[in-house]
Amino acid sequence: MKTSLLISTYNWPEALDVCLKSVMAQKILPDEILIADDGSKSTTKEIVEKYQKISKVPIVHIWHEDNGFELAKIRNKAIAKASGDYIVQIDGDLVLHPYFIADHKAFAKKNSFVRASRIYINDELSSEKLRTQNIKINPFAKGITNFFSSFRIPLLWKKFETNYKNTGDERWEIHGCNMAFWRDDAIEVNGYNEDFKGWGPEDKEFVARLLNAGKEKRFLKMGGLVFHIHHPINAKENLKKNEQIFEDAKKNGVKFCENGINQYL
């Protein structure tokens, strides 16, 4: 199985620097790294080039002009470029546990997609990580906000795999910043819906279509750990319209969006 790590980013090169440093420290590297850049300035390109020079695996920078928040579009462009069978998707404001990629590879299963946990670190600890570029995370450190989720315990994976946050409204929940899916499955439902403009919930709508297409949702709890660098909440000026697209997909059993990845394949 060839694995592509997809990292979304926008104009936060300091965080991307720390994130990529944690990628380089993985016990098992992905087969390629795709930087899905939603129109960042040249400082982000400089960070990408820095790691392209030292990485043992290819790093591909997928960029388009800044035309507002177009996360769905840039993710589609990156997935279209991917050479991997399996996509592990994160955001560029995360510090990855050293076994992050190894865990996702071990947990992968055909005809399913994976949600995994995001552990928050507070503003003070986040500032320290950005300043020092120290990628080691101590679960007992002051500033870890969800303590019990910050431990890697593979023996418990089966316990949570299909019966944790997988009923009722939680069935549709996903963290787009830490998920994994098969590239072929994403193409089957036509990737992300580019009718989404502005923040959220393009990841939930994508998951709704995967579920409607018969793919199984599995939770990687206490594995595939990421630590989220604190930042202000994104503006949500178009949220009502975006949420309606998501609700329509759930209500009507939508499996395929019209405005998706097929235009890049």
N, C-alpha and C positions, 0 to 999 in steps of 0.2 A: 504494500500500500504506500503510495507516494503522497506525502502530506504537504499542503501549502498553508503557511501562516499568513493570514490577512490582517493587517493593522490599519485601522482608520485613523486619520489625523487631520487637524486643521489648526495651523498657526500657534502651536505650542511646542517649539523645538526642544525646549528644556526638558519637558516631560517625555517626548519621543526619544531623546538621548538616553534617559534612564531606562525607558522601556526596552530599547534595542540592546542596551548593555545587559539587561537581564535575559534577553533572548540569546545573546552570545554565550551566556553562562549555563545554558540548558544541558542537562545530562545527555539528552538525545535531541539533536537539532532537527528542525523541519527540513524538508527537501528544498524548499524555497521560501522566501519572505516577500510578500507583496505589500507595498505601502500604498494604501488607498487615500490619496491626498485631495481633499475637497477644496483646492484652490489656495493653498498656503503660499506665503512669500518665500523668497530665495533662502532665508535662514533655515527653513525645513529641508530644502534640497541639499544644503551644506551638511546637515546632520546625516541624511541618507547617504551621501557620497562618502562621508567619513567611515561609515560602517560597511559600505560596499568594498572598500579597500582592505578591510580586515576579516570580513565574513568568510567562512568556509563553504557557505551555500549562497546561491544567487539571491540578490536583493533587487527587486524590480520596483521602480517608482512610477506609479500610475497617477497622473495629475491632470486636472482640468481647471479652467479659469474659474475664479470665484464669482459665482452667480447666486449667492445666497446659500442657505443650508440645503445641500443636495447629497446627503449621505447615501440615500438609496441608489442614486445614479453612479456615484464613484465606487460603491461596493460592487455593483453590477459589472462595471468596467474591469475591476480587479478580478472578480470571479471568472470573467470571460478570458482573461489573460492567464489564469492559473493553469499550470501543467499537472497539478496534483489531483489525485482521485478524491481526496478528503480535505475539506477546508476547515481549519481551526481559525475562528474569527475573534479578534480582540480590538480594543481601542488603544490608542497610543498614549494613554494616561495611566498605564498600569505597570506595576512591577510584578514579574512572573516568578512563581516558585520554581526552583531548579528542575523539578520533575513535571512541570506543566505540560510540555509537549509529550513526554513519555506517558503521562497519565491519559491524555486524550487519545493517543495512539492505542494504548492498551484497552481502552473502553469502547473504541469504535465498533459498531455493529451495523451490518447492512440493513437497509430499509428503516433506518432510525436516524434521529438527530439528537443532539445533546445540549442540555443546559447545565452550566456549572456555576459555582459560587463566585461572588465578588465580595472581598473583604475591604471595608472602608478604613482608611487611616485619616486621622484628623488633620486640621490645618497646620498645626505646629510640626507634627511628624512629617507631613508632606513637604513642608518648606525645608526641613532638614535633609530629606532625601534628594530634593532638587539641588540643594546647595552643595552637598557632599558627594552626590552620585553613588551613595552607598546602597546597594541593591539587596543587602541582607535584611530580612524581616524577622524580628523576634516576636512570636505570638504573645509573649508576656510584656512587651514594651507598652509604655503609656502612649495612648493614641490609637490603639487597635480597637475598633468600635464593636465588632461582632466576634468576640474572643473564641467561642466554641467552633466557629466555622473555619478558623485559621489553622487547624491541624490537619495534616495529611494522614489518613488512616485507610489504606486500601481494603482492609478486612471488612470495613463497613459499607463499601460501595454497593454490594448486592442488596443490602437492607433498604437503601434509599432509592435504588435505581428506577423503579416504576411506580412506587407508592408514595413518593414525597412530592408535595405541591403539584399533583397531577390530576386533581378532580375539581369540579366546579369552575369558577372563574380562573383559578390558578392554572388550569390546564393550558390556557393561552399565554401564560406569563413566560417571559424569556429575558435573559440579559444579553442583548446584542453585543455587549462588550466581552462576553465569554461564552461562546457557543461553538458547536461543531456540526457539520453536515456534509453529506456526499455531494460533490459537484454535480453529478448527474441528476440527483434529486432536486437541486436548486434549479437546474435548467428545465426539468420537467414541469415545474410550476411557474417558470419564466422569471425566476430570480426575485429581486426586490421590486416593489411597485413604485415606479418613478412619478406617479401622481402625487406622492407625498412631497410636500414642500415645507421646509422648516422642521422643527423638532418633533419627533414621536408621532405615533408608535409604529414606525415602518417595520421594526423587527417582529412585533407581535402579529402584524398582518401577514408577514412572510411565514411565520410559524403556523398561523391559522390555515393557510393554503397547503402547507406540508401535511398538517393533520388531516385536512379534508381529502388529500391525495392518498391517505392511508399510511403515512409514515408514523412511526412510533416515537413518542417523546420520552427521553430517559434523562435522569438527573444524576450528574456526577458530583455527589456530595462528599466533602473531605478528600477531594482530589482535583487536579486541574486548577489549582489555587491561583488567584490573582489578587493583588492589593491595589486599591484604587486611590490615586493621588487626588487630594481634595481640590475642587475648583468651584466657582460660582455656578448656579443652576442656569442652564441655557434658556433663552427667551422662548416663549411658547405662543407666539402671536397667531399661528395657524393651526393650533392644536385641535380646535373643534372640528374643522373640516377633515383633518387627518384621522381623528378618532371615528368619524363617520365611515370612512373607507374601511377601517378595521372592523367596525360593527357589521357592515354589509358583508364582508368576507365570512364572518362567523355565522350570521343569520342565513345567508344564501348558499353556504357550502362551496364557496368559490375555490377552485383549484388552480386557476390560471389567470394571471393579470395580463392585460393587453399591452401596457406600457412598461416593458421589462427588459430582461437581459438579451432577448433574441436579436435585438438590433446591433449587438456588438459581436455576435458569433459568426 
